[in-house]
Each structure stands twice: as structure tokens, then as C-alpha cells.
């Protein structure tokens, strides 16, 4: 009977059954096989309500939706361009930085491509960059920012790890992402400068008047990252406090000061953002039950013993880990990847002496690249739809950027100091 159920579950998964249903079915089959009462599933799912940091997910997600519906993207691009546009290939640097910051604020890679694509792509091509380079930059940079506070995937990784009783602080994850994202941005910038070293791309003249105008236009939004980062890193308030401050501040700024969003539009934005959060929480609740089944079945221990038999060093494990995560990042939504894979990988990685914070940075860095890894990276399809370009053209355009980010990933993976230097 259990085997029939397993076969049916596989068939339903291939037929497109929602992820949480498949995971719930697998958990029920596992508990039945181990003769564990199914009531324990409800206990595991309800346990998610006891996670103190869970309040941060809906608040940061709501703030991201508000920012994506406003003209924040336009003001951000204008500000960064006024500051860095005079540098060699400065407009490309503008694209990298703007995409990273906007993805961090909104928590969604696809939103960055849709919101900033209309601004960046024409600007890059008008600035002298080739269409292929411009398409590759916007497509690949859409996922930058997953390591920057207040990244929702970063918070979710911490929540899942805490549910496994791993001593990990969300603030440490925020700190750990600082140097790795700077490494990625730095290597992308260096490669861009080398590629256009002939000077064929003209520079944008620097004018203090443009800087003052851009600063004035973004005057209400500029304090937001300073308040959030300064408050969290200084210990003035907790991450959950930062989420509440961010949600309230963004609402006041975009609705009352800038008036980009009308009061009557807020209910729809709230509903849309909470639908997103509801999906995440539903998957997370079922994943916790699935995690309990894995622990009861001693799956992580068996996986660790198997890895120890075939992989003798932490370096070898990290290499296999990167290959696995890149493949998963290309086929799985990042939230699904976190709730499914972290419970399996975290105990094994810790068995090899890998710090859980370092693992989180490696995990999300891989997911960033997986977003535009052929053949099924989500950003490729979003960019194809947004820019009306064939997928093969986007594959070729994104490949150089992917190679640069893979080199950065190698540094992040094999130099733990980059992730742990600010972690106590």
C-alpha cells in the first residue's frame, strides 16, 4: 500500500501538483511506514507559529511590494547614475548596484527585471553598450541582492535553521552577506572595465547639480537602509523591530510623502503580498513536518555517513554542494529550495565542520546564479517575456556574467573568512 502511495505521489508531482501537497503526502507516507501517529504532523505544522522571527517575513514582503509599485526604481537608478555614471563603464556599474539594492528591498528577482528593465536596458544601449551585453547585465543582475539585508530568502534560511535547533542569528546572516556581495559586484565591475577597456563606451559627465537633484528626489527613501542597517547592526532594535519600522516607514513615504501609491490601492497591495507570504508559510509549515520525519528516519545521519564514505574532505563536499545547488537553483523556486534542502544539507555540512552561517551564504549565492542558469533558470524566462527576446539569445548574453559569478562563488565557498569575518 505504501509503495502504491509513493508511486501515486511521484505521478502527481510530475503532473504539477502543488509542492506543499507533495511534501505533505510524502510526510504522511513516511509516518505511516514508521508507525508514527499522523497527529504529529499537525503539531509540527502548528509549531511554526512559535517562531519569533516569523513576523519579519510578512512585514518585509509587504514593504517590498509597496516599493515595487512605486517609482522607487526610477529614483534609485537616477541617484546611482548621478554618482557613478562618470566612471569608465559607469552606467554598467549603475546597473549592477541598482539591481542589487532593488532586489534586496523587494525580495524578488523577477520584480527587479520587470521594474528596472524598462529603465536600464534602453539606457545601457543608448550609453554605447551592445544589446547583447545590456541584455546579459539586466538578466543576470536581477538576482543580485539576495545576500543584502533585508533579503527575505536570507531570513527564511535562518528561520528554517532555527527550527532545526541550530544556534544561528538572523543578524549574523545579514552581516555575513556584506563581503560576499561586494566580491560579486567588484568582480562584475572589474570584468566590465576590462571588456570595455578600449574606451568605446563614452562616460557620463559628472555634475553636482545632477547629484543634488537625484538626492533631493530620493530624500525620503535614502534614510531607510541607514535606519534598518544601523539599527540592526548596532543592536538598537531586533530584526522583527526593523521589519515593523521598514513597513511603517515605506507606507508613510510612498503613500503620504511621494504619493506614488493612493490609499485605495494599499488594500490590494496588502492582499497580494500576504498571498505570497501565505504560500511561503504553507510550504514552510509542511516542510517542518517533513523535516521531523527525516530526523526520525535518521536520513541526515545516513546521508552524512554515505558522504563520508565517498567524500573524504570538506573541500570535496563543498564542490559537490555547489554543483547540486546550481542545478536546484535552475529548477526550483528559491523558497522551495530552502525549505526542502536546508534540513537535509545543514546537518551534513556541519558534520564536515562548515559553519551554518557560511553554508547559508553559499546556498543563496548558488541560488542567485541558478536564477539564470540554462535551460530553465526563472530569470531567463522573465527576461524573454519582458524584452521579447528568444531564450537562446539570452543564454548567450548571460553566459559571461555567469562565469564571472561562478568565479566569485568559488572565492566565497573556499574562503570562509569572507562570510564569517563579522560574525561573532
N, C-alpha and C positions, 0 to 999 in steps of 0.2 A: 504494500500500500504506500509506504513512504517513497519507494522508488518511482511509482506512478506519479505521485505528487511532485517529485523533483523534476521528472520529465515534463509534466504539465507546466511547471513553473518556468522552465527553460523556454518552452514554446511561447508562453505568454510574454516573457521578457523580449524574445525576438520579434514578437508581434507588436511591440510598442507599449506594453503595459506600463503604467507609471512606476517610477523607481521605488517609491515607498511601499507600494503593493507587493512588488517582487521581494524586497527586503523583509517585509512582514511575513510573507509566505515562507521564505527561507528560514526565518527565525522560528516560526511555528512548527515547521517540519523538523528542525533541529531539536527543539524542546520535546516534541513527541517522541523522537528517536531516543532521547536521553531520559525519557520518562519524568520530565520536569513539568509541573502544572503550568498550564497556559496562562493562569492568572498572573504569573510573574512578569509577563510581557507588559500588562497594564501598569504594574508597579514600576517597571523600568521606564516606560514612556512618561509616566507622571513625574518621575524623578527629575525631568528636565526643568520643571517649574522651580526646583530648589537651587538652580544655578544663579548666583547673584549677578553675574556679569551678563546674563541673558537680556537684560533691559537695554544694553548698548546696541544690540542688533536692530531692533525696530527704530530706535532714535536716529542712529547714524544712517540707516537706509532711508528714512523719511527725509532727512536733511539732504542726502544725495539726490533724491527725486526732485526736491524743490530747486536745487542748484541746476539740475539738468533742464528744468522747464524755464529757467530764467535766462538772462543774457550774460550770465557769468562767463561762459566760454568766450564770448566776444571780448569782454573787458580783460580777461586773462591773457588772451593772445596779444591784444594791443599793448598791454603792460610789458610782457616779456619781450615783445619785438622792439619796443622803445628802449629797453635796457641792453639787449644783446644783439640787436639787428646789425650793428656796426661791425661786429666781429667777422672774420673770414667765415663764409658759410653760416653767418649768424642766423639766418631765417630757419635753417635746419635745426640749430640749437634751440630756437624758439619752439619748433615743433616737438622736439624731444621733451623739453621741460614742461610745456603746456599740457601735453598728453599725460605725462606722469602725474602732474598735480591734479588735473581734472579727473583722472581715473581714481586717484586716492580719495578725492572728495565725493565722487558719485558712487564709487564701489562697483562700477560696471564697465568692462572693457568695450562692449558694443556701443554703449551710450557715447563714449568718447569718439569713436569713429563717426557716428551719426552726427553728433553735435559739433565737433571740431573739423570734421572732414570738409564741410562746405566752406569753412574759413581757410584752412591750411592748404588744401590741395591747389586751389587757384592761386593763392599767394606764393606758394613754392614754385609753381611753374612760371608765374609772372616774374619771379625773382631770379630766373635763369636756371633753375634746376630742371632736369629732364623729367618727362612724365613718369618714366619707369622708376626713377629714384623717388619721386614725390609719392607715388602710389605705395612703394615699399615702406617709406617712412611712416605714412599715416596708418597703414595696415599693421605694421609690426609695433609701432609705438602705442597703439591703442590699449595694450595690456600693461604698459609700464605704469607703475604706481601701486601695484598690489602689495608692495613692501613698505608703503608710506602710510603713516597714521593719517586718518582713521580708517584704514582699509578693513572692510567687513570680512573678507576671507581670512585676514590675519587674526581678527577677533575670534572667528569661528574655529580656527585651528586651536587657539588657546582654550576655548570652551570645551572642545572635544578632548583635548589632552587633560584638562582638569577633571572631566568626568571619569577618566581612567586613573584618577588619583595620582597624577604626575604633578610634582611641585613646579609649577610654571606660572609666571605672572604676565598678564597682557602687556603691562608697561615694558617688560623686558623684551617682548616681541617687537614692540614699537621701536625701542632703542636699537635692537639688533638689525632692523631693516635699513638703518641710515647709511652705513658704509656700503653695503651691497648695491643699493640703488644708485649711489654715487659712482661706484665702479662701472655699472652698466651704462649710465649716462655718459661717463667720461670716455669709455671705450667707443661708444657710438659716435660721440663728438670727434674723437681722435681719428676714427676711420673716415668720417665725413670730410674732415680737413685734409686728410691725405688724398682722398679720392678727387677732391676739387682743388688740389694744390696748384694747378696751373693758373688759377685766378680767373677762370672763365665765368664764375658767378660773381656779379657785382655786389658790393657791400651797400647796406642801407646807411645813409649819413646819420650821425648821432646829433640830435638836437635836444637841448634841455627842455625846450617848450613841449616837445612830444612826450618826454618823461613826465613832466608836471601834469600835462593833460591826462595821461594814462593813469597816473597815481590818483589824481582827483576823481576820475571816473570810477576807480576801484576802491575809493577811500573807505567804504563801509565793509568791503569784503576782505581787505588786507589784514585787519586785526584778527580775523577768525583763526588762521593757523597758528598765529603767535599766541593767542589765548589758550587754544587747545594744547599745543605742544608745550608751551611754558607751564601751564597749569599741571599737566600730567607729569612731565619730567621733573618738575620741581617738587612734586608731592603735595601741591596746594589743594588739588582735588583728585578724586579717583577717576578711573576710566568711565564709570557709569555717570558720574557728575559731568564729565567732559561731554558725554553724549547728550545729556539734557541741555547743557549750555549751548552746544552746537545746534541742536534742533530749534531751540528758542531764538537764538541769535539769527540763524538763517531765515526763519519765518519773519522776524521783525525787519531784517534788511531787505529781503526780496519783495515782501508784501507792502510794508509801510513806508520804507525809505526810497527804494528804487521803483517800486510799484510795477515791477515786471510781471507779477502774478496778482490777479484780483482775488479778493476774499472769497468770491463764489467758486473759484477754481480750486481752492485748498481742499475741500472735501474729496474731490476726485483724485487729487494727488495723494491724499492720505490713504484712500481706498487702494489705489494702485500699489503704493509702497507696502501696505500691510498684506496685500495678496502675495507679494514677493516674499515678505517675511514669513507669512503663514506656510508657504511652500517649503521654506528652509527649515522652519521649526518642525513641520510634519516629518520631513526626511530625517532631521536630527533626532527626534524622539524615537522613531523606529530604529534608527541606527544604534542608539544606545541599547535598545533591547537586543539587537543583533550582536553588539559588542559583548554583552553579558553572555550570550550563547557561545561566542568564540572563546571567551575566558573559561567558561565551564567545560567546554570541549578541549581545552588546552591547545587550541590551534596556534596561537602565537609561540608557545613553547616548542611545538612540533616544527613550526616554520624556522625558528631560530636554530634548532638542532640540525635541520636539513641544510640551512645556510652554512653553519659551522663546518659541516662535513664537506661541502663543496667549495666554500669560500673561506680562505684562511685569514684574510686581513681586512681591516676596516676600509682600506682603500679600494679593494676589490668589491666590497659590498656597496660602497658609495657609487662606483661606476655602474654596477647593475641597477642600483636605485635610480640613477639619473635616466638610464635607458627606459626603465619601466614607467617612470613618471612622465617623461616626454610623450610616450605612447598614450598613456592615460589622459594627459592634458589635451591631446588632439581629439579624443573621442568622448570624454566625459565633461559635463559641466563642473566648474571648479568646486561648487558647494557639495555636489555628489561625490567628487573625488576625495574631498576632505573627510566626509563622514564615513565613507566606505573604507578608505585606505589607511587613514591615520591609526585607527585601532589595531590594524594588522602590522603596520610598519614601525610604529613607535616602540613597542617592546623589543622588537628585533634590533632596531638601531641602538637603543640604549644598551642592549646586550653586547654590542660592539664598541661601547664607550662613546657613542655620539651624543652630544648634548641635545636635549629635546628642543631647545630654542634654535640651535643650529639646524636641526632637522626641519623645523618649521620654515626657516628661510630657504633652505634647499628645495623644499616641497613647493613653495609658492613661486620661487624663481623658475622652476621647471614648468609650472602651470602657465606662467607668463609666456614662455616660449611655445608651449603646447597650443596656445590660443591661435597661432598662425602656422602651425606645423602641417604640411600637406599629409594626406589628401583631405582631411576633414576638420582642420582647425576652424573654430567658430568664426574668428575674425576674418578669415578668407571669404566666407560666405556672406558675412555682413558687408564687407568692403565691395564684394562683387555686386551685391544688390544696390548698395549706396552709390557707387560710382559707375555702374552699368559697364563693368569690365569682365571679360572671361576669366575663369578661375586659373587657367594655365598662365595667363599674363601676370596675375597676382602672385602665383607661385614663384615665377622667375624674379619678380620685383622684390619679394620679401626674403629670398634666399640669402643675399649678402648680409642683411640685418640679422637673420637667424644665426649665421655663422659667427658674427661678432658677439652676439649674446650668448652663444654656446661657449665661446672662449671666456666670457665673463663668468658664466656658470661654473666653469672648471675652477676658476680662482676662488669663487665663493664656496664651492664644495670642499676644496682641498686646503684652504687656508681658513680654518675655523675662527681665527682671530678677527677676521673682518666682521663676523656676526656677533662675537662674544666680547669684544673689547669694552663695550659699555654696559655689559650685563654683570651684575654682582653675583 
